[in-house]
Amino acid sequence: MQLVQALKFETVTPEVAEGDATQDSSLARFLISRAVEDATLGNFLHWYLMVECDDLSPEQGQEHRKLFAKVEYDFMTELVKKPDGNARRKTLLRQAELIVVLSKISKEVRFSREDRPRKAARLKKYLADPKTELVHIDPPLPLPLDPSILITSIYAEDSNVLKSSLYPLLLNFRTTNNTKYPIIFKTGDDLRQDQLVIQIITLMDRLLRKENLDLKLTPYRILATSTTAGAVQFVPSMSLAGAVAKYKGSLLAYLRANNPDDNAPLGVRKEAMDTYVKSCAGYCVITYLLGVGDRHLDNLLLAPDGHFFHVDFGYILGRDPKPFAPLMKLGREMIEGMGGPQSQFYAQFKSYCYTAYSTLRKSSNLILNLFALMREANVPDIRIEPDKAVWKVQERLCLELSEEEAMRHFEGLIQDSAGAVMPVVIDRLHGFVQHWRA
């Protein structure tokens, strides 16, 4: 994604600019040469370019739109020279047709003046209609979101409309292995910022694993297909708000109900508690570094096996619509799930936080360079102050501090977040609003 954005920085001589801009761009040639050799890379290069071509906002200059369109044209020209090139080109066109159909259905469902159950019924009817060509997808089609998954049809009856202002669609595709692959498809939202955050989380996960620290992160897949539509991999889970409501205010009761073990501490199977503690630590550190805002119990999720993760990254780099938001989201519910502030698991959680923070500080150059390449990207929270995007992440890495000072700083952050009163008030207000919306 960063390399596609970096095409904007390529210096093109005036004579070439009049003619073929990409011939003078070594980066464009590099991306195309890799993408024609590998179907997965080709899939993502195509979609990253298509979104940039689709961006008609004033922030995206016409010269950049022309450049991206030319790179896409050159990619297709090179692709058809390959033995399987025509078939791959046809696959990308079929993917585009699928997205057009899903976008049309999504808009009709969203703008229909009905309540959610009626919207869901309308969606099922649309999907089951043979005219949409989703009942039988032949030959199997690589899913744009994850081209390793081949889809053959859609389970119309298993679809739903989610509770949200944009009414996203929950769709279940049938794969060639006869398994379900659930995705959320939505229109009315630019998913490029979420896509960037997930990509950085995926990278940080790799950096941590390289140091033998697997914090059980869940970097689900996300793909913007235009500036106003996109798809997100659906991970079966429950929001913390839902879990707390169902289990009388206790995440520990939720974990116990899904992973009972009478012989384990707190009555939760060891692997599940380990996963919960590690994933809480991983996301606390990463969302702090990225300055993820607007955190409430509805966008913190917990899978039955203990995987905790964040969704919805509409606010990053320290922006937050709510006043007095803590620098890190560590709610009392999360601590209670570990057995409370005095438990051995909470001590382990803090230890994992310190190790993760220390490890990511060592890779600060790579992380900061990736943000530097996104400086010109039309991503809302970078666009506001493009020159400060890198600085905002750098500030949270505290590179001027020694290792020991940085750990003390992070310990203070955990204490401040765990004891913050304002987030409790905000979570209650948010829950009240969601209750009325339902």
One Martini backbone bead per residue (centre of mass of N, CA, C, O) as a GRO file, in nm:
protein
  438
    1MET     BB    1   0.058   0.062  -0.022
    2GLN     BB    2   0.304   0.256   0.007
    3LEU     BB    3   0.414   0.212  -0.286
    4VAL     BB    4   0.174   0.339  -0.427
    5GLN     BB    5   0.207   0.618  -0.291
    6ALA     BB    6   0.513   0.659  -0.385
    7LEU     BB    7   0.454   0.740  -0.682
    8LYS     BB    8   0.423   1.050  -0.612
    9PHE     BB    9   0.755   1.082  -0.567
   10GLU     BB   10   0.824   1.055  -0.848
   11THR     BB   11   1.055   1.165  -1.076
   12VAL     BB   12   0.949   1.344  -1.368
   13THR     BB   13   1.015   1.439  -1.661
   14PRO     BB   14   0.869   1.662  -1.872
   15GLU     BB   15   0.880   1.492  -2.133
   16VAL     BB   16   0.748   1.238  -2.004
   17ALA     BB   17   0.487   1.361  -1.886
   18GLU     BB   18   0.361   1.391  -2.172
   19GLY     BB   19   0.372   1.087  -2.194
   20ASP     BB   20   0.537   0.828  -2.017
   21ALA     BB   21   0.553   0.812  -1.683
   22THR     BB   22   0.621   0.503  -1.613
   23GLN     BB   23   0.893   0.467  -1.771
   24ASP     BB   24   1.043   0.665  -1.544
   25SER     BB   25   0.948   0.447  -1.323
   26SER     BB   26   1.094   0.221  -1.121
   27LEU     BB   27   0.859   0.154  -0.932
   28ALA     BB   28   0.647   0.076  -1.141
   29ARG     BB   29   0.815  -0.151  -1.268
   30PHE     BB   30   0.845  -0.317  -1.011
   31LEU     BB   31   0.545  -0.367  -0.944
   32ILE     BB   32   0.469  -0.499  -1.213
   33SER     BB   33   0.677  -0.732  -1.218
   34ARG     BB   34   0.559  -0.864  -0.959
   35ALA     BB   35   0.246  -0.879  -1.027
   36VAL     BB   36   0.271  -1.075  -1.283
   37GLU     BB   37   0.401  -1.321  -1.107
   38ASP     BB   38   0.169  -1.257  -0.875
   39ALA     BB   39  -0.158  -1.291  -0.798
   40THR     BB   40  -0.174  -1.152  -0.520
   41LEU     BB   41  -0.024  -0.892  -0.586
   42GLY     BB   42  -0.205  -0.821  -0.827
   43ASN     BB   43  -0.468  -0.789  -0.674
   44PHE     BB   44  -0.371  -0.548  -0.485
   45LEU     BB   45  -0.267  -0.350  -0.691
   46HIS     BB   46  -0.530  -0.314  -0.841
   47TRP     BB   47  -0.705  -0.206  -0.596
   48TYR     BB   48  -0.525   0.031  -0.510
   49LEU     BB   49  -0.548   0.176  -0.785
   50MET     BB   50  -0.859   0.198  -0.814
   51VAL     BB   51  -0.905   0.382  -0.568
   52GLU     BB   52  -0.728   0.620  -0.671
   53CYS     BB   53  -0.893   0.663  -0.935
   54ASP     BB   54  -1.171   0.715  -0.767
   55ASP     BB   55  -1.043   0.978  -0.647
   56LEU     BB   56  -1.229   1.297  -0.665
   57SER     BB   57  -1.097   1.464  -0.473
   58PRO     BB   58  -0.919   1.753  -0.412
   59GLU     BB   59  -0.670   1.597  -0.278
   60GLN     BB   60  -0.668   1.453  -0.561
   61GLY     BB   61  -0.488   1.487  -0.812
   62GLN     BB   62  -0.502   1.455  -1.151
   63GLU     BB   63  -0.208   1.358  -1.195
   64HIS     BB   64  -0.244   1.108  -1.007
   65ARG     BB   65  -0.475   0.968  -1.148
   66LYS     BB   66  -0.319   0.931  -1.414
   67LEU     BB   67  -0.089   0.764  -1.299
   68PHE     BB   68  -0.258   0.524  -1.189
   69ALA     BB   69  -0.392   0.455  -1.461
   70LYS     BB   70  -0.122   0.393  -1.608
   71VAL     BB   71  -0.029   0.162  -1.428
   72GLU     BB   72  -0.273  -0.017  -1.481
   73TYR     BB   73  -0.235  -0.035  -1.786
   74ASP     BB   74   0.055  -0.157  -1.777
   75PHE     BB   75  -0.022  -0.405  -1.617
   76MET     BB   76  -0.221  -0.524  -1.826
   77THR     BB   77  -0.021  -0.538  -2.062
   78GLU     BB   78   0.177  -0.736  -1.916
   79LEU     BB   79  -0.019  -0.961  -1.833
   80VAL     BB   80  -0.109  -1.064  -2.131
   81LYS     BB   81   0.186  -1.191  -2.186
   82LYS     BB   82   0.103  -1.412  -2.021
   83PRO     BB   83  -0.023  -1.724  -2.025
   84ASP     BB   84  -0.244  -1.633  -1.778
   85GLY     BB   85  -0.334  -1.333  -1.830
   86ASN     BB   86  -0.629  -1.337  -1.938
   87ALA     BB   87  -0.749  -1.486  -1.696
   88ARG     BB   88  -0.666  -1.275  -1.480
   89ARG     BB   89  -0.815  -1.037  -1.605
   90LYS     BB   90  -1.096  -1.164  -1.587
   91THR     BB   91  -1.099  -1.191  -1.280
   92LEU     BB   92  -1.086  -0.885  -1.217
   93LEU     BB   93  -1.353  -0.822  -1.366
   94ARG     BB   94  -1.532  -1.009  -1.191
   95GLN     BB   95  -1.476  -0.868  -0.926
   96ALA     BB   96  -1.598  -0.597  -1.012
   97GLU     BB   97  -1.884  -0.708  -1.054
   98LEU     BB   98  -1.929  -0.798  -0.764
   99ILE     BB   99  -1.897  -0.515  -0.634
  100VAL     BB  100  -2.129  -0.380  -0.785
  101VAL     BB  101  -2.354  -0.558  -0.673
  102LEU     BB  102  -2.299  -0.509  -0.367
  103SER     BB  103  -2.329  -0.199  -0.377
  104LYS     BB  104  -2.621  -0.192  -0.474
  105ILE     BB  105  -2.745  -0.351  -0.242
  106SER     BB  106  -2.640  -0.178  -0.008
  107LYS     BB  107  -2.784   0.085  -0.090
  108GLU     BB  108  -3.076  -0.020  -0.094
  109VAL     BB  109  -3.081  -0.106   0.202
  110ARG     BB  110  -2.990   0.161   0.336
  111PHE     BB  111  -3.228   0.353   0.186
  112SER     BB  112  -3.441   0.200   0.306
  113ARG     BB  113  -3.755   0.265   0.482
  114GLU     BB  114  -3.660   0.053   0.724
  115ASP     BB  115  -3.618  -0.179   0.928
  116ARG     BB  116  -3.390  -0.419   0.994
  117PRO     BB  117  -3.555  -0.681   0.935
  118ARG     BB  118  -3.646  -0.578   0.650
  119LYS     BB  119  -3.367  -0.542   0.534
  120ALA     BB  120  -3.284  -0.841   0.563
  121ALA     BB  121  -3.507  -0.953   0.380
  122ARG     BB  122  -3.421  -0.797   0.129
  123LEU     BB  123  -3.137  -0.914   0.106
  124LYS     BB  124  -3.216  -1.216   0.070
  125LYS     BB  125  -3.373  -1.169  -0.189
  126TYR     BB  126  -3.146  -1.058  -0.362
  127LEU     BB  127  -2.942  -1.302  -0.329
  128ALA     BB  128  -3.157  -1.524  -0.445
  129ASP     BB  129  -3.142  -1.388  -0.711
  130PRO     BB  130  -3.029  -1.493  -1.017
  131LYS     BB  131  -2.956  -1.208  -1.140
  132THR     BB  132  -2.698  -1.159  -0.946
  133GLU     BB  133  -2.501  -1.418  -0.966
  134LEU     BB  134  -2.470  -1.563  -0.652
  135VAL     BB  135  -2.578  -1.857  -0.653
  136HIS     BB  136  -2.363  -1.901  -0.906
  137ILE     BB  137  -2.005  -1.934  -0.918
  138ASP     BB  138  -1.880  -1.962  -1.256
  139PRO     BB  139  -1.609  -1.985  -1.187
  140PRO     BB  140  -1.429  -1.969  -0.935
  141LEU     BB  141  -1.363  -1.687  -0.711
  142PRO     BB  142  -1.144  -1.471  -0.609
  143LEU     BB  143  -1.123  -1.294  -0.333
  144PRO     BB  144  -1.028  -0.977  -0.297
  145LEU     BB  145  -0.958  -0.993   0.014
  146ASP     BB  146  -0.881  -1.325  -0.050
  147PRO     BB  147  -0.731  -1.498  -0.311
  148SER     BB  148  -0.716  -1.789  -0.161
  149ILE     BB  149  -1.025  -1.761  -0.190
  150LEU     BB  150  -1.283  -1.965  -0.327
  151ILE     BB  151  -1.588  -1.881  -0.477
  152THR     BB  152  -1.939  -2.020  -0.551
  153SER     BB  153  -2.128  -1.867  -0.335
  154ILE     BB  154  -2.425  -1.770  -0.147
  155TYR     BB  155  -2.574  -1.737   0.173
  156ALA     BB  156  -2.869  -1.593   0.196
  157GLU     BB  157  -2.989  -1.684   0.483
  158ASP     BB  158  -2.701  -1.589   0.635
  159SER     BB  159  -2.775  -1.306   0.617
  160ASN     BB  160  -2.717  -0.953   0.722
  161VAL     BB  161  -2.795  -0.660   0.921
  162LEU     BB  162  -2.626  -0.428   1.085
  163LYS     BB  163  -2.579  -0.235   1.374
  164SER     BB  164  -2.575   0.071   1.200
  165SER     BB  165  -2.577   0.364   1.026
  166LEU     BB  166  -2.478   0.195   0.744
  167TYR     BB  167  -2.574  -0.093   0.718
  168PRO     BB  168  -2.410  -0.349   0.711
  169LEU     BB  169  -2.314  -0.646   0.550
  170LEU     BB  170  -2.366  -0.991   0.616
  171LEU     BB  171  -2.162  -1.233   0.447
  172ASN     BB  172  -2.180  -1.574   0.309
  173PHE     BB  173  -1.945  -1.768   0.165
  174ARG     BB  174  -1.881  -2.020  -0.058
  175THR     BB  175  -1.641  -2.255  -0.086
  176THR     BB  176  -1.456  -2.509  -0.231
  177ASN     BB  177  -1.462  -2.649   0.075
  178ASN     BB  178  -1.751  -2.591   0.204
  179THR     BB  179  -1.712  -2.320   0.341
  180LYS     BB  180  -1.726  -2.036   0.538
  181TYR     BB  181  -1.700  -1.676   0.437
  182PRO     BB  182  -1.709  -1.400   0.628
  183ILE     BB  183  -1.843  -1.072   0.551
  184ILE     BB  184  -1.817  -0.717   0.540
  185PHE     BB  185  -2.030  -0.490   0.365
  186LYS     BB  186  -1.971  -0.139   0.272
  187THR     BB  187  -2.129   0.179   0.241
  188GLY     BB  188  -2.011   0.521   0.306
  189ASP     BB  189  -1.700   0.432   0.336
  190ASP     BB  190  -1.358   0.491   0.406
  191LEU     BB  191  -1.116   0.218   0.440
  192ARG     BB  192  -0.813   0.317   0.430
  193GLN     BB  193  -0.750   0.361   0.730
  194ASP     BB  194  -0.810   0.074   0.829
  195GLN     BB  195  -0.612  -0.062   0.634
  196LEU     BB  196  -0.359   0.066   0.754
  197VAL     BB  197  -0.383  -0.032   1.046
  198ILE     BB  198  -0.386  -0.336   0.984
  199GLN     BB  199  -0.111  -0.338   0.844
  200ILE     BB  200   0.051  -0.245   1.097
  201ILE     BB  201  -0.038  -0.474   1.282
  202THR     BB  202   0.081  -0.700   1.107
  203LEU     BB  203   0.370  -0.601   1.125
  204MET     BB  204   0.398  -0.601   1.437
  205ASP     BB  205   0.345  -0.901   1.465
  206ARG     BB  206   0.603  -0.987   1.312
  207LEU     BB  207   0.809  -0.843   1.495
  208LEU     BB  208   0.731  -1.002   1.752
  209ARG     BB  209   0.773  -1.294   1.643
  210LYS     BB  210   1.077  -1.256   1.582
  211GLU     BB  211   1.097  -1.235   1.919
  212ASN     BB  212   0.903  -1.459   2.036
  213LEU     BB  213   0.614  -1.279   2.032
  214ASP     BB  214   0.294  -1.406   2.083
  215LEU     BB  215  -0.012  -1.196   2.102
  216LYS     BB  216  -0.274  -1.293   1.961
  217LEU     BB  217  -0.353  -1.155   1.708
  218THR     BB  218  -0.626  -0.995   1.482
  219PRO     BB  219  -0.555  -0.937   1.153
  220TYR     BB  220  -0.785  -0.866   0.975
  221ARG     BB  221  -0.932  -0.823   0.678
  222ILE     BB  222  -0.897  -0.537   0.440
  223LEU     BB  223  -1.090  -0.365   0.162
  224ALA     BB  224  -1.078  -0.117  -0.053
  225THR     BB  225  -1.286  -0.056  -0.356
  226SER     BB  226  -1.334   0.241  -0.271
  227THR     BB  227  -1.410   0.551  -0.127
  228THR     BB  228  -1.721   0.404  -0.041
  229ALA     BB  229  -1.600   0.100  -0.023
  230GLY     BB  230  -1.600  -0.239   0.139
  231ALA     BB  231  -1.412  -0.510   0.299
  232VAL     BB  232  -1.458  -0.739   0.585
  233GLN     BB  233  -1.352  -0.957   0.795
  234PHE     BB  234  -1.527  -1.194   0.984
  235VAL     BB  235  -1.517  -1.230   1.343
  236PRO     BB  236  -1.625  -1.432   1.566
  237SER     BB  237  -1.795  -1.234   1.817
  238MET     BB  238  -1.796  -1.006   2.104
  239SER     BB  239  -1.875  -0.748   2.257
  240LEU     BB  240  -1.816  -0.611   2.557
  241ALA     BB  241  -2.101  -0.509   2.591
  242GLY     BB  242  -2.241  -0.785   2.540
  243ALA     BB  243  -2.089  -0.955   2.754
  244VAL     BB  244  -2.164  -0.781   3.002
  245ALA     BB  245  -2.471  -0.807   2.968
  246LYS     BB  246  -2.489  -1.128   2.968
  247TYR     BB  247  -2.261  -1.151   3.232
  248LYS     BB  248  -2.307  -0.942   3.459
  249GLY     BB  249  -2.026  -0.762   3.414
  250SER     BB  250  -1.847  -1.033   3.312
  251LEU     BB  251  -1.567  -1.155   3.145
  252LEU     BB  252  -1.501  -1.403   3.313
  253ALA     BB  253  -1.773  -1.545   3.262
  254TYR     BB  254  -1.734  -1.568   2.957
  255LEU     BB  255  -1.472  -1.737   2.961
  256ARG     BB  256  -1.588  -1.966   3.138
  257ALA     BB  257  -1.826  -2.053   2.952
  258ASN     BB  258  -1.620  -2.117   2.696
  259ASN     BB  259  -1.363  -2.223   2.918
  260PRO     BB  260  -1.391  -2.469   3.110
  261ASP     BB  261  -1.188  -2.518   3.430
  262ASP     BB  262  -1.172  -2.633   3.751
  263ASN     BB  263  -0.839  -2.656   3.771
  264ALA     BB  264  -0.813  -2.368   3.703
  265PRO     BB  265  -0.753  -2.060   3.727
  266LEU     BB  266  -1.070  -1.911   3.747
  267GLY     BB  267  -1.198  -2.148   3.551
  268VAL     BB  268  -0.992  -2.119   3.302
  269ARG     BB  269  -0.853  -2.212   3.040
  270LYS     BB  270  -0.527  -2.162   2.986
  271GLU     BB  271  -0.524  -2.080   2.678
  272ALA     BB  272  -0.745  -1.860   2.697
  273MET     BB  273  -0.607  -1.675   2.907
  274ASP     BB  274  -0.346  -1.635   2.749
  275THR     BB  275  -0.479  -1.504   2.501
  276TYR     BB  276  -0.613  -1.268   2.648
  277VAL     BB  277  -0.363  -1.135   2.779
  278LYS     BB  278  -0.191  -1.100   2.522
  279SER     BB  279  -0.398  -0.939   2.345
  280CYS     BB  280  -0.432  -0.703   2.535
  281ALA     BB  281  -0.138  -0.612   2.525
  282GLY     BB  282  -0.101  -0.572   2.221
  283TYR     BB  283  -0.336  -0.359   2.183
  284CYS     BB  284  -0.245  -0.150   2.386
  285VAL     BB  285   0.022  -0.078   2.246
  286ILE     BB  286  -0.067  -0.027   1.948
  287THR     BB  287  -0.300   0.184   2.000
  288TYR     BB  288  -0.112   0.383   2.132
  289LEU     BB  289   0.094   0.430   1.898
  290LEU     BB  290  -0.156   0.508   1.691
  291GLY     BB  291  -0.380   0.676   1.837
  292VAL     BB  292  -0.647   0.537   1.908
  293GLY     BB  293  -0.981   0.627   1.893
  294ASP     BB  294  -1.295   0.577   2.000
  295ARG     BB  295  -1.317   0.401   2.269
  296HIS     BB  296  -1.542   0.126   2.320
  297LEU     BB  297  -1.737  -0.157   2.397
  298ASP     BB  298  -1.816  -0.191   2.075
  299ASN     BB  299  -1.488  -0.190   1.959
  300LEU     BB  300  -1.450  -0.435   2.157
  301LEU     BB  301  -1.342  -0.771   2.115
  302LEU     BB  302  -1.455  -1.124   2.184
  303ALA     BB  303  -1.362  -1.436   2.160
  304PRO     BB  304  -1.425  -1.746   2.283
  305ASP     BB  305  -1.094  -1.816   2.289
  306GLY     BB  306  -0.977  -1.503   2.391
  307HIS     BB  307  -0.973  -1.309   2.162
  308PHE     BB  308  -0.861  -0.980   2.154
  309PHE     BB  309  -1.007  -0.685   1.980
  310HIS     BB  310  -1.004  -0.429   1.739
  311VAL     BB  311  -1.230  -0.188   1.591
  312ASP     BB  312  -1.253   0.084   1.429
  313PHE     BB  313  -1.043   0.343   1.264
  314GLY     BB  314  -1.152   0.663   1.259
  315TYR     BB  315  -0.928   0.721   1.492
  316ILE     BB  316  -0.603   0.870   1.477
  317LEU     BB  317  -0.328   1.022   1.603
  318GLY     BB  318  -0.501   1.133   1.874
  319ARG     BB  319  -0.782   1.128   1.785
  320ASP     BB  320  -1.097   1.245   1.954
  321PRO     BB  321  -1.441   1.293   2.019
  322LYS     BB  322  -1.360   1.268   2.316
  323PRO     BB  323  -1.315   1.375   2.618
  324PHE     BB  324  -1.056   1.272   2.817
  325ALA     BB  325  -0.897   1.064   2.673
  326PRO     BB  326  -0.706   0.812   2.697
  327LEU     BB  327  -0.407   0.682   2.565
  328MET     BB  328  -0.537   0.412   2.687
  329LYS     BB  329  -0.731   0.113   2.661
  330LEU     BB  330  -0.814   0.017   3.010
  331GLY     BB  331  -1.053  -0.143   3.138
  332ARG     BB  332  -1.203  -0.286   3.407
  333GLU     BB  333  -1.316  -0.526   3.247
  334MET     BB  334  -1.041  -0.633   3.147
  335ILE     BB  335  -0.919  -0.679   3.432
  336GLU     BB  336  -1.144  -0.866   3.539
  337GLY     BB  337  -1.079  -1.095   3.325
  338MET     BB  338  -0.791  -1.145   3.493
  339GLY     BB  339  -0.884  -1.107   3.817
  340GLY     BB  340  -0.762  -0.842   3.862
  341PRO     BB  341  -0.505  -0.631   3.994
  342GLN     BB  342  -0.387  -0.889   4.185
  343SER     BB  343  -0.328  -1.079   3.968
  344GLN     BB  344  -0.119  -1.277   3.780
  345PHE     BB  345  -0.236  -1.188   3.496
  346TYR     BB  346  -0.185  -0.884   3.527
  347ALA     BB  347   0.121  -0.910   3.555
  348GLN     BB  348   0.161  -1.041   3.278
  349PHE     BB  349   0.041  -0.817   3.108
  350LYS     BB  350   0.257  -0.603   3.182
  351SER     BB  351   0.499  -0.762   3.078
  352TYR     BB  352   0.408  -0.776   2.780
  353CYS     BB  353   0.398  -0.473   2.734
  354TYR     BB  354   0.699  -0.410   2.778
  355THR     BB  355   0.811  -0.600   2.559
  356ALA     BB  356   0.657  -0.480   2.317
  357TYR     BB  357   0.754  -0.189   2.340
  358SER     BB  358   1.056  -0.251   2.317
  359THR     BB  359   1.047  -0.397   2.040
  360LEU     BB  360   0.916  -0.160   1.869
  361ARG     BB  361   1.135   0.051   1.921
  362LYS     BB  362   1.357  -0.106   1.752
  363SER     BB  363   1.147  -0.057   1.481
  364SER     BB  364   1.101   0.253   1.424
  365ASN     BB  365   1.204   0.306   1.136
  366LEU     BB  366   0.996   0.139   0.981
  367ILE     BB  367   0.735   0.263   1.094
  368LEU     BB  368   0.800   0.564   1.014
  369ASN     BB  369   0.839   0.517   0.707
  370LEU     BB  370   0.550   0.425   0.647
  371PHE     BB  371   0.424   0.699   0.730
  372ALA     BB  372   0.584   0.877   0.532
  373LEU     BB  373   0.459   0.744   0.269
  374MET     BB  374   0.152   0.845   0.370
  375ARG     BB  375   0.145   1.161   0.358
  376GLU     BB  376  -0.023   1.178   0.062
  377ALA     BB  377  -0.254   1.041   0.160
  378ASN     BB  378  -0.618   1.001   0.162
  379VAL     BB  379  -0.612   1.017   0.494
  380PRO     BB  380  -0.771   1.181   0.725
  381ASP     BB  381  -0.553   1.180   0.982
  382ILE     BB  382  -0.320   1.275   0.786
  383ARG     BB  383  -0.436   1.520   0.624
  384ILE     BB  384  -0.458   1.730   0.849
  385GLU     BB  385  -0.126   1.656   0.938
  386PRO     BB  386   0.117   1.539   0.750
  387ASP     BB  387   0.383   1.644   0.905
  388LYS     BB  388   0.281   1.492   1.193
  389ALA     BB  389   0.248   1.185   1.168
  390VAL     BB  390   0.529   1.083   1.250
  391TRP     BB  391   0.558   1.243   1.518
  392LYS     BB  392   0.318   1.108   1.671
  393VAL     BB  393   0.456   0.829   1.684
  394GLN     BB  394   0.734   0.909   1.794
  395GLU     BB  395   0.636   1.023   2.065
  396ARG     BB  396   0.529   0.730   2.169
  397LEU     BB  397   0.823   0.594   2.157
  398CYS     BB  398   1.038   0.750   2.318
  399LEU     BB  399   1.349   0.777   2.194
  400GLU     BB  400   1.487   0.970   2.419
  401LEU     BB  401   1.467   0.732   2.597
  402SER     BB  402   1.543   0.503   2.792
  403GLU     BB  403   1.452   0.194   2.862
  404GLU     BB  404   1.379   0.247   3.159
  405GLU     BB  405   1.212   0.507   3.113
  406ALA     BB  406   1.007   0.383   2.917
  407MET     BB  407   0.889   0.178   3.121
  408ARG     BB  408   0.791   0.390   3.324
  409HIS     BB  409   0.603   0.534   3.132
  410PHE     BB  410   0.421   0.281   3.075
  411GLU     BB  411   0.335   0.231   3.365
  412GLY     BB  412   0.185   0.501   3.392
  413LEU     BB  413  -0.021   0.447   3.170
  414ILE     BB  414  -0.160   0.205   3.299
  415GLN     BB  415  -0.251   0.348   3.558
  416ASP     BB  416  -0.417   0.576   3.425
  417SER     BB  417  -0.612   0.389   3.262
  418ALA     BB  418  -0.719   0.211   3.500
  419GLY     BB  419  -0.814   0.493   3.671
  420ALA     BB  420  -1.008   0.607   3.475
  421VAL     BB  421  -1.325   0.770   3.471
  422MET     BB  422  -1.433   0.886   3.200
  423PRO     BB  423  -1.470   0.620   3.029
  424VAL     BB  424  -1.707   0.514   3.197
  425VAL     BB  425  -1.904   0.737   3.122
  426ILE     BB  426  -1.885   0.703   2.814
  427ASP     BB  427  -1.978   0.405   2.801
  428ARG     BB  428  -2.258   0.460   2.920
  429LEU     BB  429  -2.354   0.659   2.705
  430HIS     BB  430  -2.314   0.475   2.461
  431GLY     BB  431  -2.506   0.251   2.557
  432PHE     BB  432  -2.760   0.430   2.560
  433VAL     BB  433  -2.760   0.500   2.255
  434GLN     BB  434  -2.767   0.206   2.148
  435HIS     BB  435  -3.035   0.132   2.279
  436TRP     BB  436  -3.206   0.338   2.117
  437ARG     BB  437  -3.126   0.240   1.831
  438ALA     BB  438  -3.244  -0.057   1.876
   0.00000   0.00000   0.00000
